[in-house]
Amino acid sequence: MDFNSPAPSIEGASFYQWGAIVKWHKKMTDHLDDPFIQELIYEFGANGYMVYFGVISLICRENKNEITGKATFLGRYLKEKFHISPIKINEILEFCQSKGKLFFDKTSTKPQQNPDKTLTKPKEKSNFSSENFNFNFPKILEIKDNHSYNFKVTSKLLQPKKKKKKKKEKKEEEEHTPGECEKSFEFCWNKYPRKAGNKKKALAEFKKAVWPQGDQGVENFLKKMDEYTASVSEVGYLQYGETFFRNWRDIVVSDIAPRKNDNPNQRGEVRI
């Protein structure tokens, strides 16, 4: 087993802060067969296992939902968490670092003592509690699951937000603002000489046959209207406005205009 693959975590590890959850649970079922883990346990027993995975869990908790693999803890804090001697904690951490599994350095939080003064206790014991342990565990991104990301997404979903318009609706609204179709129809209706018939039905035909084609549709409609009205010498011979708006595409324009005295009303004809 290559321990550079997603590393194991403490089984069921989950942490709660401010209602947020940082949880990572990629645990290799055969991680106890890993050479590094075996050597760690052989050298330090259960304490080695506890310190290694314990530090990783503390880093994860400290990072919350922004996992970087870096965190700083006071030696006093580590001592309280692991309940073993500072010297033993140092030995375990140095062993993990020598194997390239967990990196750290230490910085003191206290001013340097007078070099003329003689320390009464070993350096490890006197400085451990006041030292900052700066950890770096680069493999943290490989062992975490998607829980942190899912939590952030869920949190955003819980927040009230404005309803977004669908792309298609937004495009239609930009191209055709409310009333634009009606305005175009009114222009065409007023331009047609014989305003007769049901105007609402004419508008319905305009929306169905002309408006969906956009500017080109309106242009074609007006062109046919001009050709048709120019071919008819008397307004009375024109189709009703409603009829023209319904049948304009099928109208064949004649080059021969009707006689001026050929009144359809005198012949009893009615153009609809």
C-alpha positions as CSV (number, residue, x, y, z in Angstrom):
1,M,0.0,0.0,0.0
2,D,1.3,3.4,-0.9
3,F,0.5,5.9,1.9
4,N,0.8,8.8,-0.6
5,S,-2.6,7.7,-1.8
6,P,-5.6,9.2,0.1
7,A,-4.6,8.8,3.7
8,P,-6.8,7.3,6.4
9,S,-8.6,9.5,8.9
10,I,-10.0,8.9,12.4
11,E,-13.2,6.8,11.8
12,G,-16.3,8.8,12.0
13,A,-14.4,12.1,12.6
14,S,-16.7,15.1,12.5
15,F,-16.5,18.5,14.1
16,Y,-19.1,21.1,14.9
17,Q,-18.3,24.8,15.1
18,W,-20.8,27.7,14.7
19,G,-23.3,25.1,13.3
20,A,-20.8,24.3,10.5
21,I,-19.5,20.8,10.0
22,V,-16.0,19.8,8.8
23,K,-16.0,16.1,8.2
24,W,-13.6,13.9,6.4
25,H,-13.9,10.1,6.4
26,K,-11.7,8.5,3.8
27,K,-10.3,5.6,5.8
28,M,-8.3,2.9,4.2
29,T,-9.5,-0.5,5.5
30,D,-5.9,-1.9,5.3
31,H,-4.1,1.1,6.6
32,L,-2.7,-0.9,9.5
33,D,-0.7,-2.8,7.0
34,D,1.0,0.3,5.7
35,P,4.7,0.3,6.4
36,F,4.8,3.7,7.8
37,I,1.9,3.0,10.3
38,Q,3.5,-0.3,11.3
39,E,6.8,1.4,12.0
40,L,5.1,4.3,13.8
41,I,3.3,1.8,16.1
42,Y,6.4,-0.3,16.5
43,E,8.5,2.8,17.7
44,F,5.9,4.5,19.8
45,G,3.0,2.1,20.3
46,A,-0.6,3.4,20.4
47,N,0.7,6.9,21.3
48,G,2.3,7.2,17.9
49,Y,-0.9,6.3,16.1
50,M,-2.9,8.7,18.4
51,V,-0.5,11.7,17.9
52,Y,-0.3,11.4,14.1
53,F,-4.0,11.1,13.4
54,G,-4.8,13.4,16.3
55,V,-2.8,16.2,14.8
56,I,-4.4,15.6,11.4
57,S,-7.9,15.9,13.0
58,L,-7.0,19.0,14.8
59,I,-5.8,20.6,11.6
60,C,-9.0,19.7,9.9
61,R,-11.1,21.2,12.7
62,E,-9.0,24.4,12.8
63,N,-9.4,24.8,9.0
64,K,-13.2,24.5,9.3
65,N,-14.6,24.6,5.7
66,E,-11.5,26.1,4.2
67,I,-9.1,23.2,4.4
68,T,-5.5,24.2,3.7
69,G,-3.6,21.6,5.7
70,K,-1.9,24.3,7.8
71,A,-2.6,25.2,11.5
72,T,-0.7,26.4,14.6
73,F,-1.2,25.1,18.1
74,L,0.5,25.8,21.4
75,G,2.5,23.0,23.0
76,R,0.4,23.3,26.1
77,Y,-2.7,22.6,24.0
78,L,-1.1,19.5,22.4
79,K,-0.1,18.2,25.8
80,E,-3.7,18.6,27.1
81,K,-5.1,16.8,24.1
82,F,-2.7,13.8,24.0
83,H,-2.0,13.4,27.8
84,I,1.6,12.2,27.2
85,S,4.9,13.8,27.9
86,P,6.2,16.7,25.8
87,I,9.3,14.9,25.0
88,K,7.3,11.9,23.6
89,I,5.1,14.2,21.5
90,N,8.3,15.8,20.1
91,E,9.8,12.5,19.2
92,I,6.6,11.3,17.5
93,L,6.3,14.5,15.4
94,E,10.0,14.4,14.4
95,F,9.6,10.8,13.3
96,C,6.6,11.7,11.2
97,Q,8.4,14.6,9.6
98,S,11.5,12.4,8.9
99,K,9.2,10.1,6.9
100,G,7.7,13.0,4.9
101,K,4.2,12.5,6.3
102,L,3.6,15.5,8.6
103,F,5.7,18.7,8.6
104,F,6.1,21.2,11.4
105,D,8.4,23.9,12.9
106,K,8.4,25.6,16.3
107,T,8.4,29.2,17.3
108,S,8.6,30.5,20.8
109,T,5.9,32.8,22.2
110,K,8.2,34.0,25.1
111,P,11.1,36.4,24.9
112,Q,14.6,34.9,25.0
113,Q,16.0,34.4,28.5
114,N,19.2,36.0,29.8
115,P,22.0,33.7,28.5
116,D,23.8,34.2,31.9
117,K,20.9,32.5,33.7
118,T,21.2,28.8,34.1
119,L,18.1,26.7,33.2
120,T,17.1,24.5,36.1
121,K,15.1,22.1,33.8
122,P,15.8,20.6,30.4
123,K,14.9,22.8,27.4
124,E,12.2,20.5,26.2
125,K,10.3,20.6,29.4
126,S,10.6,24.4,30.1
127,N,9.8,25.7,26.6
128,F,7.3,23.1,25.2
129,S,4.1,24.7,26.6
130,S,5.0,28.2,25.3
131,E,6.1,27.1,21.9
132,N,3.9,27.4,18.8
133,F,3.8,24.2,16.6
134,N,3.2,25.3,13.0
135,F,1.9,22.2,11.1
136,N,1.6,21.6,7.4
137,F,-0.1,18.5,6.1
138,P,-0.2,18.8,2.3
139,K,-2.2,15.6,1.8
140,I,-5.2,17.0,3.6
141,L,-7.0,17.8,0.3
142,E,-6.6,14.2,-0.8
143,I,-8.3,12.7,2.3
144,K,-11.2,15.0,2.8
145,D,-14.5,14.1,1.2
146,N,-17.0,16.6,-0.4
147,H,-18.9,17.2,2.8
148,S,-17.4,20.7,3.4
149,Y,-18.2,21.8,-0.2
150,N,-21.7,20.3,0.1
151,F,-22.2,22.2,3.4
152,K,-21.3,25.5,1.8
153,V,-23.7,24.8,-1.1
154,T,-26.5,23.8,1.3
155,S,-25.9,26.9,3.4
156,K,-26.3,29.1,0.3
157,L,-29.5,27.3,-0.6
158,L,-30.9,28.0,2.8
159,Q,-30.4,31.8,2.4
160,P,-33.2,33.7,0.8
161,K,-32.4,34.8,-2.7
162,K,-34.0,36.6,-5.5
163,K,-35.7,34.5,-8.1
164,K,-33.6,34.4,-11.3
165,K,-35.3,34.5,-14.6
166,K,-34.7,31.8,-17.1
167,K,-32.3,32.5,-19.9
168,K,-35.0,32.2,-22.5
169,E,-37.4,34.5,-20.7
170,K,-34.7,37.1,-20.1
171,K,-33.7,37.0,-23.8
172,E,-37.4,37.4,-24.9
173,E,-37.8,40.3,-22.5
174,E,-34.7,42.1,-23.8
175,E,-35.8,41.7,-27.4
176,H,-39.5,42.4,-27.0
177,T,-40.4,44.5,-24.0
178,P,-44.0,44.4,-22.9
179,G,-46.2,46.4,-25.4
180,E,-43.7,46.4,-28.2
181,C,-45.7,43.8,-30.2
182,E,-48.9,45.9,-29.7
183,K,-47.1,49.1,-30.8
184,S,-45.9,47.4,-34.0
185,F,-49.4,46.1,-34.7
186,E,-50.9,49.6,-34.1
187,F,-48.5,51.0,-36.6
188,C,-49.4,48.4,-39.2
189,W,-53.2,48.6,-38.5
190,N,-53.2,52.4,-38.9
191,K,-51.2,52.1,-42.1
192,Y,-53.8,49.7,-43.7
193,P,-56.4,51.8,-45.5
194,R,-59.5,49.7,-44.8
195,K,-59.8,49.3,-41.0
196,A,-62.7,47.0,-40.9
197,G,-63.3,43.7,-39.1
198,N,-62.4,42.5,-35.6
199,K,-59.3,44.3,-34.5
200,K,-58.6,41.9,-31.7
201,K,-58.6,38.9,-34.1
202,A,-56.3,40.9,-36.4
203,L,-53.9,41.4,-33.5
204,A,-54.0,37.7,-32.7
205,E,-53.1,36.9,-36.3
206,F,-50.3,39.4,-36.2
207,K,-48.8,37.9,-33.1
208,K,-49.0,34.4,-34.6
209,A,-47.8,35.0,-38.2
210,V,-45.8,38.2,-38.2
211,W,-44.2,39.0,-34.8
212,P,-42.4,35.7,-34.2
213,Q,-40.3,36.5,-37.3
214,G,-39.0,39.7,-35.6
215,D,-38.1,42.8,-37.7
216,Q,-37.9,40.8,-40.9
217,G,-41.4,39.5,-40.4
218,V,-42.8,43.1,-39.9
219,E,-40.8,44.2,-43.0
220,N,-42.2,41.5,-45.1
221,F,-45.7,42.2,-43.9
222,L,-45.5,45.9,-44.7
223,K,-44.0,45.2,-48.1
224,K,-47.0,42.9,-49.0
225,M,-49.4,45.6,-47.7
226,D,-47.8,48.3,-49.9
227,E,-47.9,46.0,-53.0
228,Y,-51.5,45.0,-52.3
229,T,-52.9,48.4,-51.6
230,A,-51.1,49.9,-54.6
231,S,-52.7,47.3,-56.9
232,V,-56.2,48.3,-55.8
233,S,-57.5,51.7,-57.0
234,E,-60.4,51.9,-54.5
235,V,-60.3,51.4,-50.8
236,G,-63.7,49.6,-51.0
237,Y,-62.1,46.8,-53.0
238,L,-59.6,46.1,-50.3
239,Q,-60.1,43.2,-48.0
240,Y,-61.1,44.0,-44.4
241,G,-58.2,44.7,-42.2
242,E,-58.9,41.5,-40.1
243,T,-59.0,39.4,-43.3
244,F,-55.8,40.9,-44.7
245,F,-53.9,40.3,-41.4
246,R,-55.0,36.7,-41.6
247,N,-54.4,36.0,-45.3
248,W,-51.7,38.4,-46.3
249,R,-49.1,35.7,-47.1
250,D,-51.5,34.0,-49.6
251,I,-52.6,37.1,-51.4
252,V,-51.5,37.3,-55.1
253,V,-51.1,40.9,-56.2
254,S,-52.6,41.7,-59.6
255,D,-51.0,44.1,-62.0
256,I,-54.4,45.0,-63.4
257,A,-56.3,47.5,-61.2
258,P,-60.1,47.3,-61.1
259,R,-62.2,50.0,-62.8
260,K,-62.9,53.1,-60.7
261,N,-66.7,52.8,-61.3
262,D,-66.8,49.1,-60.5
263,N,-68.3,49.6,-57.0
264,P,-68.7,46.3,-55.2
265,N,-71.6,47.7,-53.2
266,Q,-73.5,48.4,-56.4
267,R,-73.0,44.8,-57.6
268,G,-74.2,43.6,-54.2
269,E,-70.7,42.2,-53.5
270,V,-69.3,42.3,-50.0
271,R,-65.5,42.0,-49.5
272,I,-64.7,40.3,-46.2
